[in-house]
């Protein structure tokens, strides 16, 4: 047997939730001389916590119902030990918080500029040119221009000017 243990269940406003969690097998199955039917086991969620739930390893269907919210997901329970409820949820749902920062924006802008430069300037969008000393610069008012390439040693140089 494996035990599903306690993630604190809160709403988006950081309030502790009340409701219930139901676990069941999505289909009848067997394990080591045991027939596992599809009947459900329900435990209460009170102030964001619930009692540990012992379940047979294998696929399960989890339903969390709290104050008008209803979440259903399938998960695969490991063979033994304890498993956190959120760890089961993460098997089918991956949440990555958005990273919004000036650095991320600058990276996106630099990648876009590099793509444009690799395509050789274009019309109306500026281009890469060499000044009198052979130093490359980007002119946003000019058309055409060159692009940046790498020589066999990986050193960048300006082409097409």
C-alpha positions as CSV (number, residue, x, y, z in Angstrom):
1,X,0.0,0.0,0.0
2,X,1.0,3.6,-0.6
3,X,-0.1,6.6,1.5
4,X,-1.2,9.9,-0.1
5,X,-0.1,12.6,2.3
6,X,-0.8,16.2,2.8
7,X,-0.4,19.1,0.7
8,X,-2.2,22.1,2.3
9,X,-5.1,23.0,0.1
10,X,-5.7,26.7,-0.3
11,X,-7.7,28.9,-2.6
12,X,-6.1,31.5,-4.8
13,X,-6.7,34.2,-2.1
14,X,-4.6,32.1,0.3
15,X,-7.6,30.9,2.3
16,X,-7.6,27.4,3.7
17,X,-10.1,25.3,1.8
18,X,-12.8,22.9,3.0
19,X,-14.3,20.1,1.0
20,X,-13.3,16.5,0.2
21,X,-10.9,14.4,-1.8
22,X,-12.1,11.2,-3.5
23,X,-9.8,8.5,-4.9
24,X,-10.9,5.6,-7.0
25,X,-9.5,3.2,-9.6
26,X,-10.4,4.3,-13.1
27,X,-11.0,0.6,-13.9
28,X,-11.1,-2.7,-12.1
29,X,-7.6,-4.3,-11.9
30,X,-5.8,-7.0,-10.0
31,X,-2.6,-7.1,-7.9
32,X,-1.0,-10.0,-6.1
33,X,-4.2,-12.0,-5.6
34,X,-6.3,-8.9,-4.9
35,X,-9.2,-7.7,-7.0
36,X,-9.3,-3.9,-6.9
37,X,-12.7,-2.6,-7.8
38,X,-13.7,0.9,-8.9
39,X,-15.5,2.0,-5.7
40,X,-14.4,5.3,-4.3
41,X,-12.8,6.4,-1.0
42,X,-13.6,9.9,0.2
43,X,-11.9,11.9,2.9
44,X,-12.7,15.4,4.3
45,X,-10.6,18.5,3.7
46,X,-10.9,20.7,6.8
47,X,-9.0,24.0,7.0
48,X,-6.8,22.9,4.1
49,X,-5.7,19.6,5.6
50,X,-6.9,16.0,5.1
51,X,-6.1,12.6,6.7
52,X,-3.6,10.4,4.9
53,X,-5.2,8.1,2.3
54,X,-4.0,4.6,1.9
55,X,-4.4,3.3,-1.7
56,X,-3.2,0.4,-3.8
57,X,-0.4,1.2,-6.2
58,X,-1.3,1.8,-9.8
59,X,-3.6,4.2,-11.7
60,X,-6.1,6.2,-9.7
61,X,-8.6,8.9,-10.4
62,X,-8.5,11.8,-7.9
63,X,-11.3,14.3,-7.4
64,X,-10.9,17.3,-5.2
65,X,-14.0,19.3,-4.4
66,X,-13.7,22.5,-2.4
67,X,-16.1,25.4,-2.0
68,X,-17.4,25.3,-5.6
69,X,-14.1,24.2,-7.2
70,X,-13.9,20.8,-8.8
71,X,-10.5,19.3,-9.9
72,X,-10.2,15.8,-11.4
73,X,-7.0,14.1,-12.5
74,X,-5.5,10.7,-13.1
75,X,-2.2,9.7,-11.5
76,X,0.0,6.7,-11.1
77,X,0.6,5.7,-7.5
78,X,4.1,4.3,-6.7
79,X,4.5,0.8,-5.3
80,X,5.0,1.8,-1.6
81,X,5.8,4.6,0.8
82,X,4.3,8.1,1.0
83,X,3.5,10.3,-1.9
84,X,2.4,13.9,-1.7
85,X,-0.9,14.9,-3.3
86,X,0.7,17.7,-5.3
87,X,3.4,15.2,-6.6
88,X,0.6,13.1,-8.0
89,X,-1.0,16.2,-9.6
90,X,2.3,17.2,-11.2
91,X,2.4,13.9,-13.1
92,X,-0.2,15.4,-15.5
93,X,0.1,19.1,-14.9
94,X,3.2,21.2,-14.9
95,X,3.0,24.8,-13.7
96,X,5.9,27.2,-14.4
97,X,5.4,30.6,-13.0
98,X,5.8,33.3,-15.7
99,X,9.1,35.2,-15.6
100,X,8.5,38.8,-16.5
101,X,11.5,40.9,-16.2
102,X,13.6,43.5,-18.1
103,X,16.3,40.8,-18.6
104,X,13.9,38.4,-20.2
105,X,12.6,41.1,-22.5
106,X,16.1,42.1,-23.4
107,X,17.0,38.5,-24.2
108,X,13.9,38.2,-26.5
109,X,14.8,41.5,-28.2
110,X,18.5,40.4,-28.7
111,X,17.4,37.0,-30.2
112,X,15.0,38.8,-32.6
113,X,17.8,41.2,-33.6
114,X,20.2,38.3,-34.1
115,X,17.6,36.5,-36.3
116,X,17.2,39.7,-38.4
117,X,21.0,40.2,-38.7
118,X,21.5,36.6,-39.8
119,X,19.0,37.2,-42.6
120,X,21.1,40.1,-43.9
121,X,19.5,43.3,-42.9
122,X,16.4,43.7,-45.2
123,X,14.7,46.8,-46.5
124,X,13.8,49.6,-44.2
125,X,14.9,47.8,-41.1
126,X,18.5,48.9,-41.1
127,X,21.7,46.8,-41.5
128,X,25.2,46.1,-40.3
129,X,27.9,48.3,-41.8
130,X,31.6,48.9,-41.3
131,X,32.9,52.3,-40.3
132,X,36.1,53.8,-41.8
133,X,38.2,51.8,-39.2
134,X,36.5,48.5,-40.1
135,X,34.4,48.4,-36.9
136,X,30.9,47.0,-37.4
137,X,27.9,49.1,-36.5
138,X,24.1,48.8,-36.9
139,X,22.3,51.6,-38.8
140,X,18.5,51.5,-38.3
141,X,17.9,54.2,-41.0
142,X,19.7,52.4,-43.8
143,X,18.6,49.6,-46.0
144,X,20.6,46.5,-47.0
145,X,23.7,46.2,-45.1
146,X,25.5,43.0,-44.1
147,X,25.1,40.2,-41.7
148,X,27.3,38.6,-39.0
149,X,28.9,35.2,-39.7
150,X,31.5,33.1,-38.0
151,X,34.8,32.1,-39.5
152,X,36.3,28.6,-39.1
153,X,37.7,29.5,-35.7
154,X,34.3,30.8,-34.5
155,X,35.3,34.5,-34.7
156,X,32.4,36.7,-35.9
157,X,32.8,39.0,-38.9
158,X,30.5,41.2,-41.1
159,X,29.6,39.9,-44.5
160,X,27.9,41.6,-47.5
161,X,29.2,45.1,-47.0
